[in-house]
Amino acid sequence: MNQYIADFVSLLDHDRNIIFNMTSDEACTAVASGSPDAVRKIDGQFAIVQKVGQQVIMARSIGRPMRYFLAKQTSGPLLIVAERMDEIFEFLKQKGLHKQFHPSYTRMVPAHYIVRIDVIGCPDPNPGYTRFFEPKRNALPEDINAIGKKYIETLSHECEKWLLSIPKEAPVGVLFSGGIDSGSVFLVLYHTLLKLGMSPQRLKAFTLSVNGGADAEQAYSFLDQLGLSLFLEVIDAPLSAVNYKDAIAVIEDYKTLDLESATMSLALCRQVRELYPDWEYLADGEGGDENLKDYPIASNPELTIRSVLNNMMLYQEGWGVDKIKHSLTYSGGQSRGHVRTYAPARKYGFKGFSPYALPNVIEVAEGIPFIALTNWNEEALYALKGEVVSRGIKAVTGFDMPVFEKRRFQAGAVPPAAFSGLFAKNEKDYRTYFHSLYA
């Protein structure tokens, strides 16, 4: 019998993890144990891989991507783990194995699962999945005031841990539109800085305006109503700074809405980096829509209000790893889509933080009795987010937070007349361009 030699390479940088309650070594030990309880205790935003014997064990939260590729060598299999497809491709080129590569052959580790792969040779083994995060649904009372207070208190605790983990004089930026999610994150950070006796002057709200997009006015109105407009910095960018092909290369994906958002994030991060060469820390409101299920159901023909409310973390995880619609290459939901924010920030050297995407905050959101509060009514569901967050912000910070009509980031950054000219007509064009990068 031939004895295969299993080869394993991790290109992950564990320093990019944000872990609040243990050391990096302790978090790695938790993942190596393969215990769901041990991995759930890792508090923060992370992607970790460990090799135990011939088994490779991986786990991640939404806030950080991780993918892998299994290559063939004469001596045995080679498993490569990285954040990005292009990192895997470049490593294979160094080994002379790049002709085996295709983007669709890579696999994304789905958020909230321990993934095990036995590196044992040919044929390729199927990964095993064990959920480490399974929040209890309908755990909260049918009281919007109590729900809002619990939700924003939890968000505040996560933001406090983050502020205490970074240098105490470091400036903190918020990618800010004046919407519910970025607005609440800004107000919680402002309140927490004051509570901790830290200077709020560290804080800045960065708003993208391409040829006069509507978000600039909304962002000013939001902060001006609260007497905080001095923290706003509108980042003006010309239409020439918005290039979806650049964004495709950065996020390595082609889904239309995620790509549109990433294109604007890339333009914003690029402009902020040019203005502030030494800035490191950025926070954002990513995950807020997913947590409160605030997407127009009619725009997705695959969804009904019953599928949205009956399926745990549908917007965060997609249909699930055991479902036929699950993408092995891309995972699903925000587990896939979070690269729209993470990758542009990383591209320009920022350390991003998405408190709404942390398991502790998602756990509270999944405990909301959505069905009881909405009685299957879509308009009631869409109105719920503003009520929950604004009441929570009032209870925790004292601010009467303005709530504006929902608008996607990409729609607010650019005037409607210019928007369509910046993007392709359909997803097929994006997919074709992406595959051409590896032709």
CORKAZI-V770960 format. One record per residue. RES is the residue in one small letter. NEAR is the number of other C-alpha atoms within 12 Angstrom. Layout:
res=RES near=NEAR
res=RES near=NEAR
This chain:
res=m near=3
res=n near=10
res=q near=12
res=y near=19
res=i near=20
res=a near=29
res=d near=28
res=f near=32
res=v near=26
res=s near=29
res=l near=30
res=l near=27
res=d near=21
res=h near=25
res=d near=17
res=r near=27
res=n near=36
res=i near=38
res=i near=35
res=f near=26
res=n near=20
res=m near=20
res=t near=18
res=s near=26
res=d near=19
res=e near=21
res=a near=35
res=c near=31
res=t near=25
res=a near=29
res=v near=38
res=a near=27
res=s near=26
res=g near=33
res=s near=27
res=p near=26
res=d near=19
res=a near=23
res=v near=39
res=r near=34
res=k near=26
res=i near=37
res=d near=33
res=g near=39
res=q near=43
res=f near=42
res=a near=45
res=i near=48
res=v near=45
res=q near=36
res=k near=29
res=v near=21
res=g near=18
res=q near=23
res=q near=28
res=v near=36
res=i near=40
res=m near=51
res=a near=50
res=r near=46
res=s near=44
res=i near=48
res=g near=46
res=r near=47
res=p near=45
res=m near=48
res=r near=42
res=y near=44
res=f near=44
res=l near=40
res=a near=37
res=k near=30
res=q near=22
res=t near=16
res=s near=16
res=g near=23
res=p near=29
res=l near=35
res=l near=39
res=i near=43
res=v near=41
res=a near=34
res=e near=39
res=r near=38
res=m near=38
res=d near=30
res=e near=29
res=i near=36
res=f near=32
res=e near=20
res=f near=26
res=l near=28
res=k near=16
res=q near=12
res=k near=19
res=g near=15
res=l near=23
res=h near=26
res=k near=19
res=q near=22
res=f near=30
res=h near=25
res=p near=32
res=s near=23
res=y near=24
res=t near=32
res=r near=36
res=m near=42
res=v near=47
res=p near=48
res=a near=46
res=h near=47
res=y near=38
res=i near=37
res=v near=39
res=r near=32
res=i near=38
res=d near=28
res=v near=33
res=i near=27
res=g near=27
res=c near=22
res=p near=14
res=d near=19
res=p near=18
res=n near=18
res=p near=27
res=g near=22
res=y near=25
res=t near=29
res=r near=30
res=f near=28
res=f near=35
res=e near=23
res=p near=23
res=k near=18
res=r near=22
res=n near=23
res=a near=20
res=l near=26
res=p near=20
res=e near=20
res=d near=22
res=i near=30
res=n near=25
res=a near=26
res=i near=36
res=g near=37
res=k near=29
res=k near=33
res=y near=42
res=i near=44
res=e near=34
res=t near=31
res=l near=44
res=s near=37
res=h near=31
res=e near=36
res=c near=42
res=e near=29
res=k near=25
res=w near=36
res=l near=39
res=l near=24
res=s near=21
res=i near=22
res=p near=14
res=k near=21
res=e near=20
res=a near=25
res=p near=29
res=v near=39
res=g near=40
res=v near=48
res=l near=48
res=f near=45
res=s near=50
res=g near=47
res=g near=42
res=i near=44
res=d near=45
res=s near=44
res=g near=45
res=s near=52
res=v near=50
res=f near=48
res=l near=47
res=v near=47
res=l near=47
res=y near=38
res=h near=33
res=t near=31
res=l near=31
res=l near=19
res=k near=20
res=l near=20
res=g near=16
res=m near=23
res=s near=21
res=p near=29
res=q near=22
res=r near=26
res=l near=38
res=k near=38
res=a near=43
res=f near=42
res=t near=47
res=l near=48
res=s near=37
res=v near=36
res=n near=25
res=g near=26
res=g near=33
res=a near=30
res=d near=41
res=a near=36
res=e near=27
res=q near=35
res=a near=42
res=y near=31
res=s near=25
res=f near=35
res=l near=35
res=d near=19
res=q near=18
res=l near=23
res=g near=16
res=l near=27
res=s near=25
res=l near=21
res=f near=29
res=l near=33
res=e near=30
res=v near=35
res=i near=36
res=d near=29
res=a near=30
res=p near=23
res=l near=27
res=s near=17
res=a near=27
res=v near=37
res=n near=29
res=y near=42
res=k near=31
res=d near=31
res=a near=40
res=i near=39
res=a near=32
res=v near=35
res=i near=40
res=e near=43
res=d near=44
res=y near=36
res=k near=33
res=t near=26
res=l near=30
res=d near=36
res=l near=42
res=e near=40
res=s near=41
res=a near=43
res=t near=46
res=m near=49
res=s near=51
res=l near=42
res=a near=42
res=l near=46
res=c near=46
res=r near=33
res=q near=30
res=v near=35
res=r near=26
res=e near=16
res=l near=17
res=y near=21
res=p near=15
res=d near=16
res=w near=28
res=e near=27
res=y near=38
res=l near=45
res=a near=43
res=d near=45
res=g near=41
res=e near=47
res=g near=41
res=g near=39
res=d near=36
res=e near=36
res=n near=44
res=l near=44
res=k near=42
res=d near=35
res=y near=31
res=p near=26
res=i near=22
res=a near=14
res=s near=11
res=n near=14
res=p near=10
res=e near=16
res=l near=22
res=t near=21
res=i near=30
res=r near=21
res=s near=21
res=v near=35
res=l near=34
res=n near=22
res=n near=22
res=m near=33
res=m near=40
res=l near=35
res=y near=39
res=q near=41
res=e near=40
res=g near=32
res=w near=29
res=g near=31
res=v near=31
res=d near=20
res=k near=14
res=i near=12
res=k near=17
res=h near=23
res=s near=25
res=l near=29
res=t near=27
res=y near=38
res=s near=39
res=g near=34
res=g near=37
res=q near=43
res=s near=45
res=r near=42
res=g near=40
res=h near=48
res=v near=45
res=r near=47
res=t near=47
res=y near=46
res=a near=38
res=p near=37
res=a near=41
res=r near=29
res=k near=27
res=y near=29
res=g near=24
res=f near=32
res=k near=35
res=g near=41
res=f near=45
res=s near=42
res=p near=46
res=y near=46
res=a near=50
res=l near=46
res=p near=37
res=n near=36
res=v near=38
res=i near=44
res=e near=31
res=v near=36
res=a near=45
res=e near=35
res=g near=31
res=i near=39
res=p near=28
res=f near=40
res=i near=26
res=a near=22
res=l near=27
res=t near=23
res=n near=17
res=w near=20
res=n near=20
res=e near=25
res=e near=19
res=a near=22
res=l near=32
res=y near=27
res=a near=28
res=l near=36
res=k near=40
res=g near=34
res=e near=30
res=v near=40
res=v near=46
res=s near=36
res=r near=32
res=g near=35
res=i near=41
res=k near=28
res=a near=26
res=v near=32
res=t near=31
res=g near=19
res=f near=27
res=d near=24
res=m near=37
res=p near=30
res=v near=32
res=f near=25
res=e near=18
res=k near=26
res=r near=26
res=r near=30
res=f near=44
res=q near=39
res=a near=29
res=g near=35
res=a near=45
res=v near=39
res=p near=25
res=p near=19
res=a near=17
res=a near=21
res=f near=29
res=s near=17
res=g near=16
res=l near=26
res=f near=29
res=a near=24
res=k near=13
res=n near=17
res=e near=21
res=k near=15
res=d near=20
res=y near=30
res=r near=26
res=t near=19
res=y near=23
res=f near=30
res=h near=22
res=s near=16
res=l near=21
res=y near=21
res=a near=12
